Amino acid sequence: MDSRVKHERKTENPQRVQQSPFRRILSLLLVLITVLGVVLAAVYFDMNSFESVRRLFTYSAEQRSEQTVLYNYTGDRSNTFALFGDHLLVASQTRIDLFAEDGTTIYSRTVQLDTPAIEVGTACAVVYDVGGSALYRIDTRGRETDMTIEDGEALISVRVGVGDFITVTSTKSRYKASVSVYNAATECIYTLDSANRYVVDANVLPGGRMLASLTLGQEDNVFSSSLLLSPLDGASASITAPVGDDVALRLECAGDAIGVLMQDEMVFFSADGTLRSRYGFGNSQLASFACGDFAALVFKSASASAESTIVTLSFEGAVISRLDTTDEVRHISCAGRYLSVLSGRDLRIYTSDLAGYASAAEADYAKSSIMRTDGTALLLGTSSARLFVP
């Protein structure tokens, strides 16, 4: 009898081993069916992107039903803001604060900045004084590196590029301008001293091999702007591409394209300096500008009315869409494929083709907004920031 029991156990074990993979496959299929059901439900209820599905799992029902206060900060008229990962960076003339999403303060410092400005990258952000010398690099843990430049020099622009390269454009004795590039370890790896032309803005292009600089000079008694592309390794000659007779204001990059914002037009180049296209503003007055995976421009009406026109452009230089609105546009912000438009009464979120995506009616307290890549937006009031989840 003992031998029979042993025999029966021996014949049962292989059967269990054979059934186990099928059970695992069945469990996997059930999980896939559940996920597919969520996606189909999102489509059915007109949630038109995977960001919608992600928000279902990321944000609570309470957060999705009302605006949740995420950050509290000191109210100051000079406050400027930037989203640094899931942290909020706030800089004013007297202090710098970095807040975690749970509201705790990660970093705080008393400063003296006449014109505070913020630029953010992936692992670091910079706060600097436009026209001054103070410059601070801050990482996501709140660790600071003081990169203040020498007395007698003045910061023109500071940019953080892909790979957290920091490009510092400043005045310099005996030169029109100087551009220095720092790597993620804050080591200076490249310096461009310009003796003949002013430099308005500069940034390292994606890939970390080329520095793009916007220069301004005079030729035949006429001011002209140019795009200067300089290899950081010095292995090849620099490339100069004429931009136009207008004054260049800012340089933006997306993929292998470069956008140059000017007073009267926006000009698009390939990364090798080849001109792609131009978008002229005509008689319209540029009121606001934002950039994500596309460029968004707001033009004010020439009349005394509050009418505005919003135009979105691809980095190929093509017009994506155009929208006329009777609302007074107070602030815009881009992230990924989304655009937030803050008026005096509400916040509206559009996709890049200016199709309406979501809106928040009670937003009159907000002074500005920050769009986020998942389709949510921060509404920034005098002393707190609320999260709007579509």
LORO-67507 format. One record per residue (C-alpha): residue number from 1; residue in three letters; x, y, z. Coordinates in steps of 0.001 Angstrom, whole numbers, always signed. Layout:
N
   seq   type        px        py        pz
   NUM    ala         X         Y         Z
...
//
This chain:
390
   seq   type        px        py        pz
     1    met        +0        +0        +0
     2    asp     +2831     +2344      +752
     3    ser     +4290     +1712     -2668
     4    arg      +960     +2560     -4325
     5    val      +706     +5859     -2457
     6    lys     +4205     +6760     -3490
     7    his     +3357     +5832     -7081
     8    glu      +251     +8020     -7065
     9    arg     +2233    +11003     -5774
    10    lys     +4801    +10496     -8480
    11    thr     +2112    +10581    -11185
    12    glu      +414    +13704     -9743
    13    asn     +3497    +15956     -9616
    14    pro     +4218    +16000    -13390
    15    gln      +565    +16846    -14031
    16    arg      +802    +19888    -11732
    17    val     +3997    +21047    -13430
    18    gln     +2252    +20839    -16812
    19    gln      -748    +22886    -15622
    20    ser     +1269    +25706    -13966
    21    pro     +2385    +27516    -17198
    22    phe     -1197    +27573    -18473
    23    arg     -2379    +29173    -15272
    24    arg      +295    +31840    -15569
    25    ile      -694    +32513    -19175
    26    leu     -4342    +32732    -18151
    27    ser     -3485    +35249    -15396
    28    leu     -1471    +37316    -17862
    29    leu     -4376    +37319    -20327
    30    leu     -6731    +38523    -17602
    31    val     -4377    +41394    -16785
    32    leu     -4098    +42343    -20456
    33    ile     -7888    +42231    -20847
    34    thr     -8266    +44502    -17819
    35    val     -5765    +47029    -19177
    36    leu     -7400    +46891    -22613
    37    gly    -10749    +47515    -20964
    38    val     -9404    +50640    -19260
    39    val     -8005    +51917    -22551
    40    leu    -11297    +51253    -24371
    41    ala    -13191    +52984    -21569
    42    ala    -10896    +55984    -21899
    43    val    -11632    +56161    -25619
    44    tyr    -15349    +55683    -25075
    45    phe    -15518    +58531    -22588
    46    asp    -13567    +60787    -24961
    47    met    -10311    +60713    -22996
    48    asn     -8243    +61037    -26098
    49    ser     -4752    +60087    -25025
    50    phe     -2760    +57644    -22969
    51    glu     -2032    +60564    -20616
    52    ser     -5703    +60280    -19646
    53    val     -5233    +56636    -18719
    54    arg     -2070    +57418    -16784
    55    arg     -3853    +60150    -14851
    56    leu     -6513    +57611    -13772
    57    phe     -3832    +55633    -11961
    58    thr     -1677    +58587    -10841
    59    tyr     -4204    +60981     -9320
    60    ser     -6906    +60298     -6767
    61    ala    -10598    +60907     -7452
    62    glu    -10428    +63918     -5136
    63    gln     -7531    +65437     -7103
    64    arg     -9418    +64897    -10354
    65    ser    -12601    +66490     -9015
    66    glu    -11152    +69692     -7583
    67    gln     -8036    +71842     -7642
    68    thr     -5608    +70600     -4984
    69    val     -3109    +72928     -3315
    70    leu      +302    +71356     -3912
    71    tyr     +2698    +74113     -2924
    72    asn     +2686    +77074      -521
    73    tyr     +5274    +79824      -811
    74    thr     +5949    +83394      +261
    75    gly     +3927    +85897     -1731
    76    asp     +6204    +88311     -3557
    77    arg     +5530    +90444     -6621
    78    ser     +8937    +89495     -8041
    79    asn     +8279    +85715     -7824
    80    thr     +9189    +83707    -10881
    81    phe     +8405    +79993    -11157
    82    ala     +9541    +76830    -12905
    83    leu     +8583    +73180    -12635
    84    phe    +11691    +71115    -11917
    85    gly    +10661    +67476    -12293
    86    asp     +7860    +67176     -9731
    87    his     +9384    +70017     -7670
    88    leu     +8428    +73680     -7812
    89    leu    +11282    +76179     -7963
    90    val    +10444    +79716     -6872
    91    ala    +12861    +82645     -7122
    92    ser    +12298    +86232     -6077
    93    gln    +14542    +89229     -5517
    94    thr    +15241    +88077     -1964
    95    arg    +15002    +84262     -1816
    96    ile    +15104    +80946     -3658
    97    asp    +12921    +78008     -2577
    98    leu    +12589    +74474     -3924
    99    phe     +9482    +72536     -2878
   100    ala     +8727    +68821     -3161
   101    glu     +5309    +67730     -4403
   102    asp     +4260    +66927      -817
   103    gly     +4840    +70603       +30
   104    thr     +8043    +70176     +2031
   105    thr    +10935    +72578     +1459
   106    ile    +13989    +70892       -49
   107    tyr    +16130    +73994      -469
   108    ser    +15938    +77615      +651
   109    arg    +18382    +80471      +379
   110    thr    +18342    +84214      +970
   111    val    +19675    +86078     -2075
   112    gln    +19834    +89481     -3686
   113    leu    +18651    +89342     -7285
   114    asp    +17461    +92421     -9159
   115    thr    +15938    +90442    -12040
   116    pro    +15543    +86754    -11085
   117    ala    +15345    +84150    -13857
   118    ile    +15097    +80348    -13870
   119    glu    +16123    +77697    -16378
   120    val    +15611    +73973    -15756
   121    gly    +17085    +70771    -17109
   122    thr    +16620    +67121    -16197
   123    ala    +18857    +66797    -13130
   124    cys    +19691    +70433    -12443
   125    ala    +18218    +73914    -12580
   126    val    +19803    +77356    -12469
   127    val    +18646    +80597    -10887
   128    tyr    +20428    +83751    -11987
   129    asp    +20252    +87521    -11973
   130    val    +19782    +88956    -15466
   131    gly    +22222    +91849    -15788
   132    gly    +23891    +90863    -12520
   133    ser    +26531    +88306    -11543
   134    ala    +24754    +85853     -9193
   135    leu    +24255    +82335    -10556
   136    tyr    +23247    +79227     -8587
   137    arg    +22997    +75647     -9805
   138    ile    +20583    +73441     -7837
   139    asp    +19950    +69697     -8200
   140    thr    +16795    +67728     -7373
   141    arg    +18063    +67020     -3843
   142    gly    +18537    +70694     -3117
   143    arg    +22321    +70662     -3363
   144    glu    +23694    +73980     -4552
   145    thr    +26721    +74983     -6572
   146    asp    +27537    +78697     -6544
   147    met    +28525    +79652    -10103
   148    thr    +28498    +83422     -9599
   149    ile    +30649    +85121    -12230
   150    glu    +33347    +87691    -11618
   151    asp    +32599    +91240    -10538
   152    gly    +32429    +93650    -13458
   153    glu    +30795    +91055    -15708
   154    ala    +27042    +90791    -16302
   155    leu    +24885    +87768    -17139
   156    ile    +22997    +88064    -20423
   157    ser    +21424    +84601    -20497
   158    val    +21893    +81189    -18901
   159    arg    +20460    +78054    -20501
   160    val    +20328    +74383    -19468
   161    gly    +20417    +72029    -22444
   162    val    +19856    +68323    -22966
   163    gly    +22378    +66423    -20843
   164    asp    +22315    +69260    -18277
   165    phe    +24942    +71299    -20086
   166    ile    +24859    +74832    -18675
   167    thr    +25593    +77616    -21154
   168    val    +26456    +80983    -19634
   169    thr    +26426    +84090    -21839
   170    ser    +27856    +87220    -20245
   171    thr    +29706    +90436    -20869
   172    lys    +33477    +90302    -20596
   173    ser    +36202    +92901    -20521
   174    arg    +37721    +93590    -23989
   175    tyr    +35028    +91496    -25694
   176    lys    +31509    +92078    -26946
   177    ala    +30418    +88923    -25107
   178    ser    +31634    +85587    -23793
   179    val    +29963    +82158    -23795
   180    ser    +31052    +79356    -21446
   181    val    +29747    +75780    -21496
   182    tyr    +29758    +73641    -18349
   183    asn    +29135    +69896    -18180
   184    ala    +27019    +68100    -15578
   185    ala    +29983    +68212    -13166
   186    thr    +30108    +72039    -13601
   187    glu    +33477    +71817    -15364
   188    cys    +34006    +74440    -18078
   189    ile    +34543    +72484    -21292
   190    tyr    +34283    +75262    -23873
   191    thr    +34637    +79046    -24055
   192    leu    +33735    +81374    -26903
   193    asp    +34969    +84955    -26602
   194    ser    +33381    +87202    -29215
   195    ala    +35308    +90327    -30110
   196    asn    +33223    +91524    -33065
   197    arg    +29608    +90571    -32362
   198    tyr    +27286    +90622    -29370
   199    val    +25778    +87332    -28216
   200    val    +22094    +87472    -27276
   201    asp    +21509    +83819    -26343
   202    ala    +23292    +80472    -26586
   203    asn    +22607    +76827    -25814
   204    val    +24095    +73384    -26422
   205    leu    +22114    +71449    -29018
   206    pro    +20732    +67965    -28271
   207    gly    +23561    +65457    -28582
   208    gly    +25992    +67672    -26694
   209    arg    +28324    +68248    -29636
   210    met    +27386    +71676    -30931
   211    leu    +26931    +75120    -29391
   212    ala    +24349    +77371    -31016
   213    ser    +24778    +81113    -30420
   214    leu    +22609    +84031    -31507
   215    thr    +24831    +86933    -32447
   216    leu    +24137    +90558    -33269
   217    gly    +26491    +92819    -35205
   218    gln    +26659    +95672    -37672
   219    glu    +27385    +95340    -41362
   220    asp    +27291    +98324    -43730
   221    asn    +25741   +100402    -40938
   222    val    +22881    +97910    -40621
   223    phe    +22407    +95620    -37643
   224    ser    +22032    +91945    -38494
   225    ser    +21464    +88747    -36516
   226    ser    +23239    +85477    -37209
   227    leu    +23187    +81917    -35936
   228    leu    +26669    +80629    -35067
   229    leu    +27141    +76857    -34739
   230    ser    +30399    +75885    -33017
   231    pro    +31597    +72264    -32514
   232    leu    +32483    +71812    -28847
   233    asp    +35414    +69531    -29701
   234    gly    +36878    +72055    -32144
   235    ala    +37329    +69286    -34715
   236    ser    +35667    +71254    -37502
   237    ala    +35034    +74860    -38444
   238    ser    +32107    +76851    -37108
   239    ile    +29077    +77525    -39304
   240    thr    +27474    +80954    -39602
   241    ala    +23911    +81271    -40886
   242    pro    +22344    +84714    -41448
   243    val    +19029    +85156    -39630
   244    gly    +17945    +88618    -40732
   245    asp    +18072    +92350    -40070
   246    asp    +15706    +92059    -37124
   247    val    +16891    +91728    -33502
   248    ala    +17048    +88105    -32336
   249    leu    +15531    +87493    -28888
   250    arg    +15738    +83821    -27988
   251    leu    +16878    +80452    -29257
   252    glu    +14806    +77270    -28894
   253    cys    +15625    +73674    -29846
   254    ala    +13412    +70661    -30542
   255    gly    +14978    +67489    -31886
   256    asp    +17236    +68386    -34801
   257    ala    +15608    +71791    -35343
   258    ile    +16428    +75274    -34089
   259    gly    +13892    +78050    -33724
   260    val    +14977    +81681    -33470
   261    leu    +12449    +84103    -32032
   262    met    +12819    +87627    -33359
   263    gln    +10856    +90841    -32941
   264    asp     +8960    +90498    -36227
   265    glu     +9269    +86836    -37201
   266    met    +10306    +83349    -36156
   267    val    +12990    +81623    -38193
   268    phe    +13649    +77875    -38256
   269    phe    +16933    +76119    -39054
   270    ser    +18218    +72570    -39240
   271    ala    +20991    +71616    -36834
   272    asp    +23524    +72089    -39647
   273    gly    +22487    +75715    -40169
   274    thr    +20258    +75132    -43197
   275    leu    +17305    +77524    -43330
   276    arg    +13982    +75679    -43084
   277    ser    +11378    +78407    -43109
   278    arg    +10231    +81778    -41771
   279    tyr     +6997    +82849    -40160
   280    gly     +6495    +86612    -40330
   281    phe     +4320    +88428    -37806
   282    gly     +3193    +91092    -40283
   283    asn     +1602    +94019    -38475
   284    ser      +654    +91871    -35475
   285    gln     +2189    +92633    -32106
   286    leu     +3740    +89650    -30328
   287    ala     +2404    +89554    -26767
   288    ser     +3536    +86164    -25472
   289    phe     +5610    +83143    -26464
   290    ala     +6011    +79578    -25170
   291    cys     +7727    +76487    -26449
   292    gly     +7447    +72720    -25940
   293    asp     +7453    +70193    -28782
   294    phe     +5995    +73086    -30773
   295    ala     +6032    +76890    -30566
   296    ala     +3028    +78939    -29463
   297    leu     +2679    +82679    -30093
   298    val       +21    +85111    -28909
   299    phe      -635    +88293    -30881
   300    lys     -2618    +91230    -29559
   301    ser     -5198    +93011    -31648
   302    ala     -4098    +96339    -33105
   303    ser     -7323    +97851    -31741
   304    ala     -7995    +98693    -28115
   305    ser    -10064    +95510    -27652
   306    ala     -8896    +92476    -25693
   307    glu     -8983    +90237    -28768
   308    ser     -5982    +87977    -29290
   309    thr     -4814    +85439    -31843
   310    ile     -2992    +82256    -30868
   311    val      -781    +80576    -33475
   312    thr     +1018    +77254    -33078
   313    leu     +4024    +76356    -35244
   314    ser     +5907    +73131    -35791
   315    phe     +9700    +73231    -35743
   316    glu     +9542    +72608    -39455
   317    gly     +8179    +76155    -39547
   318    ala     +4672    +75156    -40647
   319    val     +1551    +76637    -39110
   320    ile      -205    +73905    -37115
   321    ser     -3269    +75934    -36221
   322    arg     -4634    +79400    -35501
   323    leu     -7265    +80490    -32985
   324    asp     -8914    +83887    -32481
   325    thr    -10237    +84609    -29002
   326    thr    -12068    +87505    -27406
   327    asp    -10564    +86658    -24019
   328    glu     -7594    +88609    -22764
   329    val     -4715    +86112    -22669
   330    arg     -2700    +86660    -19499
   331    his      -253    +83786    -19714
   332    ile      +565    +80706    -21812
   333    ser     +2685    +77652    -21141
   334    cys     +3720    +74646    -23256
   335    ala     +4751    +71127    -22269
   336    gly     +4934    +68219    -24664
   337    arg     +1920    +68449    -26980
   338    tyr      -177    +70621    -24656
   339    leu      -736    +74366    -24334
   340    ser     -2319    +76101    -21335
   341    val     -3948    +79489    -21909
   342    leu     -4804    +81538    -18818
   343    ser     -7295    +84372    -19207
   344    gly     -8849    +86642    -16633
   345    arg    -11638    +84144    -15969
   346    asp    -10489    +80601    -16713
   347    leu     -7733    +78222    -17753
   348    arg     -8059    +76377    -21026
   349    ile     -5847    +73537    -22177
   350    tyr     -5398    +72841    -25883
   351    thr     -3458    +70307    -27896
   352    ser      -940    +71625    -30409
   353    asp     -3652    +71832    -33108
   354    leu     -5585    +74161    -30730
   355    ala     -8326    +71628    -30212
   356    gly     -9953    +72146    -26824
   357    tyr     -8770    +69525    -24327
   358    ala     -9911    +70701    -20877
   359    ser    -10822    +73825    -18926
   360    ala    -10912    +75069    -15333
   361    ala    -13563    +77695    -14691
   362    glu    -12424    +78917    -11255
   363    ala     -8988    +80260    -12099
   364    asp     -9336    +84008    -11554
   365    tyr     -6952    +83857     -8572
   366    ala     -4077    +82602    -10770
   367    lys     -1363    +84955    -12015
   368    ser      +275    +82395    -14304
   369    ser      +256    +78689    -15099
   370    ile     +2697    +75882    -15786
   371    met     +1658    +73190    -18247
   372    arg     +2801    +69615    -17490
   373    thr     +3512    +66888    -20038
   374    asp      +790    +64566    -18672
   375    gly     -1946    +67084    -19471
   376    thr     -2249    +68519    -15962
   377    ala     -1455    +72136    -15134
   378    leu      -313    +74165    -12146
   379    leu     -2234    +77348    -11415
   380    leu       +50    +79811     -9638
   381    gly     -1556    +82265     -7263
   382    thr       -46    +84903     -4998
   383    ser     +1136    +82449     -2324
   384    ser       +91    +78945     -3434
   385    ala        -9    +76677     -6469
   386    arg     -2983    +74433     -7218
   387    leu     -3042    +71371     -9448
   388    phe     -5680    +71072    -12156
   389    val     -6251    +67506    -13362
   390    pro     -8521    +67130    -16448
//
